[in-house]
Amino acid sequence: MKSIVYLIIGIFFGIVMYKSEAASWFRIYEMFEFGSFHMYGIIGSALVLGVIGIFFIKKFNIKAIGGQDMSLAPKDKSIARYLFGGILFGLGWALAGACPGPMYVLAGAGFLPILVVIGGALLGTFVYGVLKSKLPH
Amino acid sequence: MDFIIEPWPWYVSGPLIALTMFVLLFVGKQFGMSSNLRTACSIGGAGKVSEFFRFDWKSQRWNLIVVAGAIIGGFLSNQYLSDNTVEINPEVAEKLETYGINSAGDAYLPTELFGMEQLSNPKVLAILLIGGFFVGFGARYAGGCTSGHAISGLSNLQLPSLIAVIGFFIGGLVMIHFLYPIIFNQ
């Protein structure tokens, strides 16, 4: 039963990614060229609503279904991993024109070369796991 | 019926992304797409090589189902909900032409990179593979991607997420303003 909920969430998310054009390489390029407000509007409006919503969740201690706590654990404090990791991610995001969510959406949309990007992302994840202990965190 | 086929404006799309995050929170989960890549490595046996991949991946099954949904959502959108073209700022499209990318306005993804015939072009394959590699490596190093940091983390006012998002933009701007002229040199 719960699986169906996750599947529906995924389908909804996939449609939103595609229809918003956030899954389009062109929109990512245009964003980094500061050529349109579109992507900033998407991320910005999601963020404003997210900040307001999470503020109220915390203020009124709203629980998830079943009375469990919401998954809002603070992230580990550090600068190096977020900055270096973030820069590497940004280089890839701008080159492939896709971040992890849209990759799956584009695969479903039938753009087979995206499978090369997904293969690269799996390889990158694997290599990070192997090198993890040697990297500054 | 035009509103179905037309792209959705930012003020519709952004709130729907926030809704996705809130629905996941209400069912006790955290919105984050790149962690599925780690899960996939674990399922593939990467735990033999690195401790990083030794975790109970079955606890992440829910997120793999979200991915399955996203794939279906992409299929449905492409087939029934879109004319599969993306209009961008004409000046930006003109600049892309100087890089040999002429499909802005005619396609959803540039045919020069994502057309089927490109699968036999070694330069394009290298671009896609290396781009994907950095996305995967960087997302795990930074502990999240656009969904985990730029949406979930920043919504929760996490300073680490702000640092990561600043990093995303440094990397993206360097790629497009300094490396594109070299990579896509005509």
Chai-1 contact restraints between the chains, C-beta under 6 A:
chainA,res_idxA,chainB,res_idxB,connection_type,confidence,min_distance_angstrom,max_distance_angstrom,comment,restraint_id
A,S3,B,I65,contact,1.0,0.0,6.0,A-B,restraint_1
A,Y6,B,W62,contact,1.0,0.0,6.0,A-B,restraint_2
A,Y6,B,I65,contact,1.0,0.0,6.0,A-B,restraint_3
A,Y6,B,V66,contact,1.0,0.0,6.0,A-B,restraint_4
A,L7,B,I65,contact,1.0,0.0,6.0,A-B,restraint_5
A,L7,B,G69,contact,1.0,0.0,6.0,A-B,restraint_6
A,I9,B,V23,contact,1.0,0.0,6.0,A-B,restraint_7
A,I9,B,V66,contact,1.0,0.0,6.0,A-B,restraint_8
A,G10,B,V66,contact,1.0,0.0,6.0,A-B,restraint_9
A,G10,B,G69,contact,1.0,0.0,6.0,A-B,restraint_10
A,G10,B,A70,contact,1.0,0.0,6.0,A-B,restraint_11
A,I11,B,G69,contact,1.0,0.0,6.0,A-B,restraint_12
A,I11,B,I72,contact,1.0,0.0,6.0,A-B,restraint_13
A,I11,B,G73,contact,1.0,0.0,6.0,A-B,restraint_14
A,F13,B,T20,contact,1.0,0.0,6.0,A-B,restraint_15
A,F13,B,A70,contact,1.0,0.0,6.0,A-B,restraint_16
A,G14,B,A70,contact,1.0,0.0,6.0,A-B,restraint_17
A,G14,B,G73,contact,1.0,0.0,6.0,A-B,restraint_18
A,G14,B,G74,contact,1.0,0.0,6.0,A-B,restraint_19
A,I15,B,G73,contact,1.0,0.0,6.0,A-B,restraint_20
A,I15,B,S77,contact,1.0,0.0,6.0,A-B,restraint_21
A,V16,B,L16,contact,1.0,0.0,6.0,A-B,restraint_22
A,Y18,B,G74,contact,1.0,0.0,6.0,A-B,restraint_23
A,Y18,B,S77,contact,1.0,0.0,6.0,A-B,restraint_24
A,K19,B,W8,contact,1.0,0.0,6.0,A-B,restraint_25
A,K19,B,S77,contact,1.0,0.0,6.0,A-B,restraint_26
A,S20,B,W8,contact,1.0,0.0,6.0,A-B,restraint_27
A,S20,B,S13,contact,1.0,0.0,6.0,A-B,restraint_28
A,E21,B,P7,contact,1.0,0.0,6.0,A-B,restraint_29
A,E21,B,V86,contact,1.0,0.0,6.0,A-B,restraint_30
A,S24,B,V86,contact,1.0,0.0,6.0,A-B,restraint_31
A,S24,B,Y108,contact,1.0,0.0,6.0,A-B,restraint_32
A,W25,B,L109,contact,1.0,0.0,6.0,A-B,restraint_33
A,W25,B,P110,contact,1.0,0.0,6.0,A-B,restraint_34
A,F26,B,V86,contact,1.0,0.0,6.0,A-B,restraint_35
A,F26,B,I88,contact,1.0,0.0,6.0,A-B,restraint_36
A,F26,B,A104,contact,1.0,0.0,6.0,A-B,restraint_37
A,E30,B,I88,contact,1.0,0.0,6.0,A-B,restraint_38
A,E30,B,N89,contact,1.0,0.0,6.0,A-B,restraint_39
A,E30,B,V92,contact,1.0,0.0,6.0,A-B,restraint_40
A,F32,B,G172,contact,1.0,0.0,6.0,A-B,restraint_41
A,F32,B,L173,contact,1.0,0.0,6.0,A-B,restraint_42
A,F32,B,I176,contact,1.0,0.0,6.0,A-B,restraint_43
A,E33,B,V92,contact,1.0,0.0,6.0,A-B,restraint_44
A,G35,B,N89,contact,1.0,0.0,6.0,A-B,restraint_45
A,G35,B,V92,contact,1.0,0.0,6.0,A-B,restraint_46
A,S36,B,N89,contact,1.0,0.0,6.0,A-B,restraint_47
A,H38,B,W10,contact,1.0,0.0,6.0,A-B,restraint_48
A,G41,B,W10,contact,1.0,0.0,6.0,A-B,restraint_49
A,I42,B,W10,contact,1.0,0.0,6.0,A-B,restraint_50
A,I42,B,S13,contact,1.0,0.0,6.0,A-B,restraint_51
A,I42,B,G14,contact,1.0,0.0,6.0,A-B,restraint_52
A,I43,B,A150,contact,1.0,0.0,6.0,A-B,restraint_53
A,S45,B,Y11,contact,1.0,0.0,6.0,A-B,restraint_54
A,S45,B,G14,contact,1.0,0.0,6.0,A-B,restraint_55
A,S45,B,P15,contact,1.0,0.0,6.0,A-B,restraint_56
A,A46,B,G14,contact,1.0,0.0,6.0,A-B,restraint_57
A,A46,B,I17,contact,1.0,0.0,6.0,A-B,restraint_58
A,A46,B,A18,contact,1.0,0.0,6.0,A-B,restraint_59
A,A46,B,I151,contact,1.0,0.0,6.0,A-B,restraint_60
A,L47,B,L154,contact,1.0,0.0,6.0,A-B,restraint_61
A,L49,B,P15,contact,1.0,0.0,6.0,A-B,restraint_62
A,L49,B,A18,contact,1.0,0.0,6.0,A-B,restraint_63
A,G50,B,A18,contact,1.0,0.0,6.0,A-B,restraint_64
A,G50,B,S155,contact,1.0,0.0,6.0,A-B,restraint_65
A,V51,B,S155,contact,1.0,0.0,6.0,A-B,restraint_66
A,G53,B,F22,contact,1.0,0.0,6.0,A-B,restraint_67
A,I54,B,S155,contact,1.0,0.0,6.0,A-B,restraint_68
A,I54,B,N156,contact,1.0,0.0,6.0,A-B,restraint_69
A,A64,B,F26,contact,1.0,0.0,6.0,A-B,restraint_70
A,A64,B,G28,contact,1.0,0.0,6.0,A-B,restraint_71
A,I65,B,F26,contact,1.0,0.0,6.0,A-B,restraint_72
A,I65,B,V27,contact,1.0,0.0,6.0,A-B,restraint_73
A,Q68,B,G28,contact,1.0,0.0,6.0,A-B,restraint_74
A,M70,B,L25,contact,1.0,0.0,6.0,A-B,restraint_75
A,S71,B,K29,contact,1.0,0.0,6.0,A-B,restraint_76
A,S71,B,Q30,contact,1.0,0.0,6.0,A-B,restraint_77
A,L72,B,N156,contact,1.0,0.0,6.0,A-B,restraint_78
A,K75,B,Q158,contact,1.0,0.0,6.0,A-B,restraint_79
A,K75,B,P160,contact,1.0,0.0,6.0,A-B,restraint_80
A,I79,B,I163,contact,1.0,0.0,6.0,A-B,restraint_81
A,R81,B,Y141,contact,1.0,0.0,6.0,A-B,restraint_82
A,Y82,B,A142,contact,1.0,0.0,6.0,A-B,restraint_83
A,Y82,B,P160,contact,1.0,0.0,6.0,A-B,restraint_84
A,Y82,B,I163,contact,1.0,0.0,6.0,A-B,restraint_85
A,Y82,B,A164,contact,1.0,0.0,6.0,A-B,restraint_86
A,L83,B,I163,contact,1.0,0.0,6.0,A-B,restraint_87
A,L83,B,G167,contact,1.0,0.0,6.0,A-B,restraint_88
A,G85,B,G138,contact,1.0,0.0,6.0,A-B,restraint_89
A,G85,B,Y141,contact,1.0,0.0,6.0,A-B,restraint_90
A,G85,B,A142,contact,1.0,0.0,6.0,A-B,restraint_91
A,G86,B,A142,contact,1.0,0.0,6.0,A-B,restraint_92
A,G86,B,A164,contact,1.0,0.0,6.0,A-B,restraint_93
A,G86,B,G167,contact,1.0,0.0,6.0,A-B,restraint_94
A,G86,B,F168,contact,1.0,0.0,6.0,A-B,restraint_95
A,I87,B,G167,contact,1.0,0.0,6.0,A-B,restraint_96
A,I87,B,I170,contact,1.0,0.0,6.0,A-B,restraint_97
A,I87,B,G171,contact,1.0,0.0,6.0,A-B,restraint_98
A,L88,B,F134,contact,1.0,0.0,6.0,A-B,restraint_99
A,L88,B,F137,contact,1.0,0.0,6.0,A-B,restraint_100
A,L88,B,G138,contact,1.0,0.0,6.0,A-B,restraint_101
A,F89,B,G138,contact,1.0,0.0,6.0,A-B,restraint_102
A,F89,B,A139,contact,1.0,0.0,6.0,A-B,restraint_103
A,F89,B,A142,contact,1.0,0.0,6.0,A-B,restraint_104
A,F89,B,F168,contact,1.0,0.0,6.0,A-B,restraint_105
A,G90,B,F168,contact,1.0,0.0,6.0,A-B,restraint_106
A,G90,B,G171,contact,1.0,0.0,6.0,A-B,restraint_107
A,G90,B,G172,contact,1.0,0.0,6.0,A-B,restraint_108
A,L91,B,F134,contact,1.0,0.0,6.0,A-B,restraint_109
A,L91,B,G171,contact,1.0,0.0,6.0,A-B,restraint_110
A,L91,B,M175,contact,1.0,0.0,6.0,A-B,restraint_111
A,G92,B,G131,contact,1.0,0.0,6.0,A-B,restraint_112
A,G92,B,F134,contact,1.0,0.0,6.0,A-B,restraint_113
A,G92,B,V135,contact,1.0,0.0,6.0,A-B,restraint_114
A,G92,B,G138,contact,1.0,0.0,6.0,A-B,restraint_115
A,W93,B,G172,contact,1.0,0.0,6.0,A-B,restraint_116
A,A94,B,G172,contact,1.0,0.0,6.0,A-B,restraint_117
A,A94,B,M175,contact,1.0,0.0,6.0,A-B,restraint_118
A,A94,B,I176,contact,1.0,0.0,6.0,A-B,restraint_119
A,L95,B,G131,contact,1.0,0.0,6.0,A-B,restraint_120
A,L95,B,M175,contact,1.0,0.0,6.0,A-B,restraint_121
A,A96,B,G131,contact,1.0,0.0,6.0,A-B,restraint_122
A,A96,B,G132,contact,1.0,0.0,6.0,A-B,restraint_123
A,C99,B,C145,contact,1.0,0.0,6.0,A-B,restraint_124
A,C99,B,T146,contact,1.0,0.0,6.0,A-B,restraint_125
A,P100,B,M33,contact,1.0,0.0,6.0,A-B,restraint_126
A,P100,B,S34,contact,1.0,0.0,6.0,A-B,restraint_127
A,P100,B,C145,contact,1.0,0.0,6.0,A-B,restraint_128
A,G101,B,M33,contact,1.0,0.0,6.0,A-B,restraint_129
A,G101,B,S147,contact,1.0,0.0,6.0,A-B,restraint_130
A,Y104,B,V67,contact,1.0,0.0,6.0,A-B,restraint_131
A,Y104,B,A70,contact,1.0,0.0,6.0,A-B,restraint_132
A,Y104,B,I71,contact,1.0,0.0,6.0,A-B,restraint_133
A,V105,B,A70,contact,1.0,0.0,6.0,A-B,restraint_134
A,V105,B,G74,contact,1.0,0.0,6.0,A-B,restraint_135
A,A107,B,I71,contact,1.0,0.0,6.0,A-B,restraint_136
A,G108,B,I71,contact,1.0,0.0,6.0,A-B,restraint_137
A,G108,B,G74,contact,1.0,0.0,6.0,A-B,restraint_138
A,G108,B,F75,contact,1.0,0.0,6.0,A-B,restraint_139
A,A109,B,G74,contact,1.0,0.0,6.0,A-B,restraint_140
A,A109,B,N78,contact,1.0,0.0,6.0,A-B,restraint_141
A,G110,B,N78,contact,1.0,0.0,6.0,A-B,restraint_142
A,F111,B,L109,contact,1.0,0.0,6.0,A-B,restraint_143
A,F111,B,F114,contact,1.0,0.0,6.0,A-B,restraint_144
A,P113,B,F114,contact,1.0,0.0,6.0,A-B,restraint_145
A,P113,B,Q118,contact,1.0,0.0,6.0,A-B,restraint_146
A,P113,B,L119,contact,1.0,0.0,6.0,A-B,restraint_147
A,P113,B,L128,contact,1.0,0.0,6.0,A-B,restraint_148
A,V116,B,L125,contact,1.0,0.0,6.0,A-B,restraint_149
A,V116,B,L128,contact,1.0,0.0,6.0,A-B,restraint_150
A,V116,B,L129,contact,1.0,0.0,6.0,A-B,restraint_151
A,V117,B,L128,contact,1.0,0.0,6.0,A-B,restraint_152
A,V117,B,G132,contact,1.0,0.0,6.0,A-B,restraint_153
A,G120,B,L129,contact,1.0,0.0,6.0,A-B,restraint_154
A,G120,B,G132,contact,1.0,0.0,6.0,A-B,restraint_155
A,G120,B,F133,contact,1.0,0.0,6.0,A-B,restraint_156
A,A121,B,L37,contact,1.0,0.0,6.0,A-B,restraint_157
A,A121,B,G132,contact,1.0,0.0,6.0,A-B,restraint_158
A,A121,B,V135,contact,1.0,0.0,6.0,A-B,restraint_159
A,A121,B,G136,contact,1.0,0.0,6.0,A-B,restraint_160
A,L122,B,L37,contact,1.0,0.0,6.0,A-B,restraint_161
A,L122,B,A40,contact,1.0,0.0,6.0,A-B,restraint_162
A,L123,B,F133,contact,1.0,0.0,6.0,A-B,restraint_163
A,G124,B,F133,contact,1.0,0.0,6.0,A-B,restraint_164
A,G124,B,G136,contact,1.0,0.0,6.0,A-B,restraint_165
A,G124,B,F137,contact,1.0,0.0,6.0,A-B,restraint_166
A,T125,B,L37,contact,1.0,0.0,6.0,A-B,restraint_167
A,T125,B,R38,contact,1.0,0.0,6.0,A-B,restraint_168
A,T125,B,C41,contact,1.0,0.0,6.0,A-B,restraint_169
A,T125,B,G136,contact,1.0,0.0,6.0,A-B,restraint_170
A,T125,B,R140,contact,1.0,0.0,6.0,A-B,restraint_171
A,F126,B,C41,contact,1.0,0.0,6.0,A-B,restraint_172
A,F126,B,A46,contact,1.0,0.0,6.0,A-B,restraint_173
A,V127,B,F137,contact,1.0,0.0,6.0,A-B,restraint_174
A,Y128,B,F137,contact,1.0,0.0,6.0,A-B,restraint_175
A,Y128,B,R140,contact,1.0,0.0,6.0,A-B,restraint_176
A,Y128,B,Y141,contact,1.0,0.0,6.0,A-B,restraint_177
A,G129,B,S50,contact,1.0,0.0,6.0,A-B,restraint_178
A,G129,B,F52,contact,1.0,0.0,6.0,A-B,restraint_179
A,G129,B,F53,contact,1.0,0.0,6.0,A-B,restraint_180
A,V130,B,V49,contact,1.0,0.0,6.0,A-B,restraint_181
A,V130,B,S50,contact,1.0,0.0,6.0,A-B,restraint_182
A,K132,B,F52,contact,1.0,0.0,6.0,A-B,restraint_183
